[in-house]
């Protein structure tokens, strides 16, 4: 199937997608901060640049977009450029697996949450993070 948007329009749409500071991520960060939990954001010294991390407690938190990481509950495969998206998703999953393994080998506790989990119950997500920290 062919893309249903013109090249320039598709480019503009894709460029507008945020890779950090997403709505679910900001919800969690604001709640953690309000409750006195301190953390780093996208720390480049930590493998995989977790969305939220605490080096003292060795906790790395990833808040994964349902589309970009292939959530079994929410993911809907695109109808255009199918092979590109399958490869992209496969690479994202493999990269996360490698990062998770590297962090755990280094003694880190890795917490991963889906976008839909955060949006439906951010307080529960924050409780789990605070317990780990």
N, C-alpha and C positions, 0 to 999 in steps of 0.2 A: 504494500500500500504506500502511496505517496503522502508526503507531509501535507497537511491541510492548511498550512500557513506559508506565505511567501518567505523567501530566504531572509530578507531584512527584518521582517516581523518576527520570525522565529528567533533570530539572533537577539533582538531586543527583549523578547520574553525570557530567553535563557540567561541573558546578562542580568536580569532583574532578580534572579533567584539568589537568595542569600545563603552563604556557606557557614556563617556564624551570626551570633546575636539574633537567632530566630525567635519567634514568639514563644515556643515551649521553653527554650533555653532561658530567655529573659524572665519568664514566670518563675522558674526554679531559682534562678540567681537572686531575684528580688526577695523571695520568701526566705531563702537561706540567710541573706544579708540582714533582713529585718529581725531574724531570730538570733543574730549574733555570730553566725557561722562565717568564718573567713576562708577565702579560697583564692586560687589563681584562675584566670580565664585563658584558655588556649596557650598554655605554657609550652614554648618551643623546646624547652629542655627535657620534656617528657615525651617518650615515644608516642606517636599518634596524635599529639597535641589535643589532649582531652578537653571537652567543653568546660569542665570544672575539675579542678584538682586541689589536693591538699598534700604537699610534700611531707609535712611532719607526720601525718597519719598514713601516708602512702596510699591515698585513695584517688582513683581516676574515674571520672564520670563522663559517659558519653550519652548524649540525647540524640537518638537517631531518627531522621526523617523517614516516615513509613515508605515513601516512594523510593528514596535514594538507597535504602538498605534492604529493601525487599520484605517488608513486614508481611507475615503470612495472613494476617487479618485484613490489612488494608490495601496491599499492593495490587495495582491493576496495570497490567502490561500495556504499554502504548501500542497504538494500532499502526503507527508509521515508524519507519527506521528500526524495525523490530530487532534485527541482529545487533545493531549498535547498542541498543538499550540492554539486551541480554548480556552482552560482553561487559558493558559498564557496570551492571549490577553484580555480575560474577566477580569482577575485579574489586569492587567495593567490599564484598563479603570476604574475599580472600585477604585483602589488605587488613580488614578489621581482625580477622582470625590471627594473622601474624602479629599485629600490634598487641592484641590480648595476651598471646603467648609470651611475647617479649616483656610486657609489664608484669605478668604473674611470675615469670622467672626472676625478675628483679625485685620481687617481694611486694608488689603493688596489689591492692584489692581493686578489681575492676567492676564498676557498676554500669549497666547499660539499660537505658529506658527508651521505649518507643514514643514517638511524638504523640500518638493517641493516648498513651498512658498518662503523660503529663497533662494533656489538655483535659482529660476526663477527671483526673484526681491528683492535682499538683501537690497537695498536702501529704498524700501518702508517699509520693516520690521523695519529697523533702525529708520526711521522717526516716526513710531508709538511708538517705545520704548522711543525715546527722548521726544516725546510729553507727554508721561505718567510720565516720570521722571521730 
